[in-house]
């Protein structure tokens, strides 16, 4: 039996190719073919890690027609407006870019007019999607020929919003081949970007399954399977964790000092991250007279900017940057990919730091896995009419937080040092319940996924 794994972008490598999914499929006597748009080095990294070989094929460069794009974007805008009203949360509309220029401005104005009209009734959205599906079928001839040749039993797509994956999945639909997709991240459902429609969807948690029921009522419950995400499985592998003194020596950290991790966000989510990092450094320098604290700086892997350069130089005696081990030969985040070494780096940062500070990222969950406390930054560093920290924590995915006490909150620059001291003295995470809410607590999530692919 053949399983075709569709990997339309580099981020899918970490959770779905570095995990045990391919080895478990091969162990179950299944043939694996990876259909991708990746650099050859990325797949070699996977083969070297697992000490296995598998077939792979570059996907056909899919060029979306204007008509196709118009319907896809109209559906997204209609759903965002519908979703915002459905849950009375206007921050959902922040997932739309209103700042278009030139010819794009005219195109997206038409998109918004039709999308707004269709958002008034859910039946209109479904009508749009039906039109879009019919258009999609016309672009799948090459993929149909490819699938007839390899005859896979199941197609597994690792990202639900990647338009590159649409033709191969549509071809599978025409041929009656079973298709399974995953919802890649914990915040994806309300964002109206379920572009790749599959027979079944594998989700992180019961909470996410309920989100699909709410935002996509046409998808029946039996098509949504709770498996968990392999994202946290890597932390269970003890071989990924170095002794603390070995890890600290490798990166010139002082094993006697209390260690704070500052985890950066992408540029769009948190444009003022360097300001926050500087505030943290200033607070520590001002109050830490015995020099007990050191900061690990972990940038967002897809942030290739140099925006932290001045801060890292100014506080070189306090900040130890540990760079993510990702390919750096592209400015397009969809073609960036991690090396397995990055999983080991992140695992050890979480295991050996005392505390993490960031602006609303999943690193709170990564630290909760190791029962380490986390704090969210919750104040503005500048006045910006286009960005406000208050908006961030109103995003729909933060509704999953059982209580506000799941993390510490740094509500002003003046609170930074007192929160650091309190959290590090506490020595445990208050966010473990939140982690269990957003992800299935299972011994082997990769096995859960494989069972659903082969059965």
C-alpha positions, 0 to 999 in steps of 0.5 A: 500500500502506498501513502503519498505525503504532500509537504507544500512548505518547509514548516511541515518538515518539523512535525510530520517528517522529523517525527516517527510518521514515516518510519512507522508507515514503513514498519507497517509495510507501507510504501511512502512517497513524499510529494513536495516543493522542498530543497533536496537538502531538506529531504536528505536531512529527513533520510539521514535522521531516520536512516531510511530511504523513500521516494520523492517527487517535486510537485508541479509549479501551480500557477493560480488563475486570476479567477481562481484567486478571486474566488479563494480570496473572496471566500476567505474575506466572507468567512472572516466577516462571518466568523467575527460576527459568529463569535463577536470577535472583531480581531478575527478581521485582523487576519485580512490585509487591507493595505493593497496597492496599485492594481491589487487595490482594485482586485481586492476591493472587488473581493471585499464587496462580494465577500461582504455580501456573501458573509451575510448568509452562510449558504452564500459562502457554501455557494462560493466554495462550490464554485471554487471547487469546480474551478479547482478540478480543471487544474488537476490533469497532470496530477491525475496522471501522476496518481494513476501511475503510483496508485496511492491508497491515501494522500496525507497533506501536512498544511491546510492552507497551502494552495500548492497542495490544492491540485493534487488533492483535487485529483485524488478526489476525482479518482476516489483516493482517500485524503487526510489533512492536518490543521497545522497550528493551534490558531488556524481554524478561525482564520478562514484559510482551509484551502485544502479540502480533504475527506478527513482532518486530524486535529490537535484536541477536542477543543479544535474539533469543536472549533471546526464544528463551529466555523465549518458546520458542513464538515461532519463530526466523523470527518474530524479526528483528534490525534494531537500534534507531533510538535511536542513528541520530540520532548519525550525523547530523552536522547534529545536532552543534553546534561545541563552543564554540557548544553550551557558550556556549548553556548557559553552560558553560566550554569550558576545563573538563573536563565530567562529565555526571550522568545521572539515572534515574527515581524508581523505579529510583534513588530516591537520585539526589540523594544521588549527585549531592551526593556527586559535587559534594562530591568535586569541591569537596574535590579540584578546587582549580583548579576544572577540572571542571564538571557537566552535569545531565541529568535522566531525561525522565519524572522530573517531580519536584523532588527535585534542587532543593536540590542544584542550588541548593547547587552552582549554581557547579558544576552546569549543568542542561540540561533535556530538551526534553519536553512537561511537561503531564502527570504520566503518563509514557505521555503525555509526549513529546519534541521533536526538539530533545531529540535534538539536546541529548542528542547534543551532551551526549554528543559534548562531555562528557568522561565520564558518571556514572549508575546503570546506565542506557543513557547508558553506551551513548550515550557509548560511541557517541562513544567516551566513558567511563562510570562506574556508581555502585555503593554505597548512600547510605542504608540502605533495606530496599526498595532496594539498589544491589547488586540493580540490577546483578544485573538480567538485562539486565546479563548482556549486559555482555562484561566488568566493564571495559565501564564504570568502577565507583564503589564508594564515595563516597571513590572518586569523584574518583579514578575521574573523573580516571582515566576522563577521562585515558583519553579513550576508552570501554571499552564499545564492544564492549558497545554492539555486543552489545546493538545491531546495528552497521548504517549505517541501522537505519531502513532495516532496519525499513522493508525488513521492513515493506514486504517 
